[in-house]
C-alpha cells in the first residue's frame, strides 16, 4: 500500500501557477493553514481559489496570489467580515470573483464530485447572484412542470487542500469536531487532493479516536498526506484546539496598515517551515 | 426575585420578533444574532413549543439554553451540520431571521456590498451568504436595529429578493417565497397589504407614525389604525432577563 506522506513544500511543488485550487474548512474553522502558508512563500501566482472563505482567502488575495476567488462568503466567524479580503475587494484588487449563495456553492462541489456538469437549484433566482454572474445559466425542467432553475456549474479543481484531525499514511481521513463542512465533497472534486492532519495514526487506531461516522475521507480520493500538528492554527480545530482569538485579532488588525501587514507576514506567515511556525508558537506560549 | 421594571426597547423588539414565529409549528427556527436568537428561544418556551432550534453550531437542542450558554448542558435532539441546514433550506421546513443593512419598500434586501459598483464596492459586507436560497425557499424575517439607516429607496445589490422582484419571475419560482416580518428599533412591519409593500403592523411604545415615516426613504404603507407593539408578559420578561440573557447582551445591538 502506498505511503502518501509528504511535506507542505512537496505538496506545493506539485501545484502550478494559474491552477484552480479548492480549500476545505469553513470561515475560520479547520483550514489547512500550514499548506496555505506554504503557497504564500512559494512563487505560485494567478491562482483561482474555491473556498468557504476564511483567512485562507484573506491571506492569498492580500498577497496578490489570486486571479479569481469563488466563494459564498469570506469570514473570520468571530470577526464577521474578513478585513484583508474587504480591503482587496474595496480596492478593486481582485481581478475576478464569483460570489454565490452558500448553499448553491455546496452544489458546485457536489457536481464536481459526481462528475456531472451542474446541479439545479432554485437559489439565486431573483437575486444579484444571477445578474452579477452572467456566466451562470438556468435550465428548464424536462418534466411536465417546466420549472426554470439555476444550473450551478461543477467546480472543477486542479487540486484540493484539506485539514483533518486524524489521517493514516494511506490517505484515509477522520474529522473529530462537530462538522465536516464540505471537505468530503472537496476531496472527491479535486483532480488531486492533499490532506494535512493533526496526527498521522495507524489505521487500526481510527475507531479508538471516534465513531465510524467520523471516517469521511476515503483514501481513493487522497493523493498526499501531510502531518501538521497545529496545522489549522489560528483557525479552530476542535477537539484538538479552539480558535486562537488573540492571534486572529492581531492578524485582522494588520489589514489597516501595509507596514504592519508586511511585518506580520515576515514574523509569522512566511516562516520557512511549519516546524518554525510551531516553534514560534511555543515561544509565544500558545502551543 | 423577578425584575418587574419597565420593558426595554430590546425586549419589545424580542417580543415582536418572537411573534413572527407564531403559527410556524414544527419548523427549524434559525435566527442570526443575539436579539433574534433570544426571540426564537422565547417563542418556543411560550406559545410555539414545536419549533426546532440549534445551539448555533451543529446541534438541535431542547430546553432553554441561555445566550452563549454551554451547549453540552443541553439535551441534543438532532444533528444540524451546515450540509443538513442547506438540505433543510431546500426542503422548506425553516424560518430564518437575517439582518438587512439595506431594505426597500418591497422587501428587497442587501447585505452583500454597498456602493454603485459591485465589482469595486465602497464597502464589502457579508456577500450573498444564504440570502438567495433562503428567500426563494422558505419564510424569512428581518431584524434591523437602526431603521433610519436601513430603509432605503433602492438597494445597491439584491441579495434577498423582495416581493416585486419575485412577482416578475414565473409563478412556480416564487411559490415558497415569504417575507414574514421586518422588526426594527421603531416598529414591526409586514407585507399583508396585498400589494407587496411594507405595511406598518405595529409601532413600539412612544413611536409616532411620523417618526417611523421620517426614518424611511420610502413610503410606508398604512392600513387603518396602527396598534402599539405589545409589551412582554411577566413570564416573557422573566425568561428574557433571567433565563436567556442574564448578561444583557440584547442591549448591545443598537448603535
Boltz contact constraints between the chains, C-beta under 6 A:
constraints:
  - contact:
      token1: [A, 73]
      token2: [B, 126]
      max_distance: 6.0
  - contact:
      token1: [A, 73]
      token2: [B, 127]
      max_distance: 6.0
  - contact:
      token1: [A, 73]
      token2: [B, 129]
      max_distance: 6.0
  - contact:
      token1: [A, 86]
      token2: [B, 124]
      max_distance: 6.0
  - contact:
      token1: [A, 89]
      token2: [B, 124]
      max_distance: 6.0
  - contact:
      token1: [A, 90]
      token2: [B, 124]
      max_distance: 6.0
  - contact:
      token1: [A, 92]
      token2: [B, 120]
      max_distance: 6.0
  - contact:
      token1: [A, 99]
      token2: [B, 127]
      max_distance: 6.0
  - contact:
      token1: [A, 99]
      token2: [B, 128]
      max_distance: 6.0
  - contact:
      token1: [A, 101]
      token2: [B, 128]
      max_distance: 6.0
  - contact:
      token1: [A, 101]
      token2: [B, 132]
      max_distance: 6.0
  - contact:
      token1: [A, 101]
      token2: [B, 133]
      max_distance: 6.0
  - contact:
      token1: [A, 102]
      token2: [B, 129]
      max_distance: 6.0
  - contact:
      token1: [A, 102]
      token2: [B, 130]
      max_distance: 6.0
  - contact:
      token1: [A, 103]
      token2: [B, 86]
      max_distance: 6.0
  - contact:
      token1: [A, 103]
      token2: [B, 89]
      max_distance: 6.0
  - contact:
      token1: [A, 103]
      token2: [B, 133]
      max_distance: 6.0
  - contact:
      token1: [A, 106]
      token2: [B, 86]
      max_distance: 6.0
  - contact:
      token1: [A, 122]
      token2: [B, 136]
      max_distance: 6.0
  - contact:
      token1: [A, 123]
      token2: [B, 132]
      max_distance: 6.0
  - contact:
      token1: [A, 123]
      token2: [B, 133]
      max_distance: 6.0
  - contact:
      token1: [A, 124]
      token2: [B, 132]
      max_distance: 6.0
  - contact:
      token1: [A, 125]
      token2: [B, 136]
      max_distance: 6.0
  - contact:
      token1: [A, 125]
      token2: [B, 169]
      max_distance: 6.0
  - contact:
      token1: [A, 125]
      token2: [B, 173]
      max_distance: 6.0
  - contact:
      token1: [A, 126]
      token2: [B, 161]
      max_distance: 6.0
  - contact:
      token1: [A, 126]
      token2: [B, 165]
      max_distance: 6.0
  - contact:
      token1: [A, 126]
      token2: [B, 166]
      max_distance: 6.0
  - contact:
      token1: [A, 126]
      token2: [B, 169]
      max_distance: 6.0
  - contact:
      token1: [A, 127]
      token2: [B, 132]
      max_distance: 6.0
  - contact:
      token1: [A, 127]
      token2: [B, 158]
      max_distance: 6.0
  - contact:
      token1: [A, 127]
      token2: [B, 159]
      max_distance: 6.0
  - contact:
      token1: [A, 127]
      token2: [B, 161]
      max_distance: 6.0
  - contact:
      token1: [A, 128]
      token2: [B, 157]
      max_distance: 6.0
  - contact:
      token1: [A, 128]
      token2: [B, 158]
      max_distance: 6.0
  - contact:
      token1: [A, 129]
      token2: [B, 128]
      max_distance: 6.0
  - contact:
      token1: [A, 129]
      token2: [B, 132]
      max_distance: 6.0
  - contact:
      token1: [A, 132]
      token2: [B, 118]
      max_distance: 6.0
  - contact:
      token1: [A, 147]
      token2: [B, 172]
      max_distance: 6.0
  - contact:
      token1: [A, 178]
      token2: [B, 57]
      max_distance: 6.0
  - contact:
      token1: [A, 178]
      token2: [B, 58]
      max_distance: 6.0
  - contact:
      token1: [A, 179]
      token2: [B, 58]
      max_distance: 6.0
  - contact:
      token1: [A, 179]
      token2: [B, 81]
      max_distance: 6.0
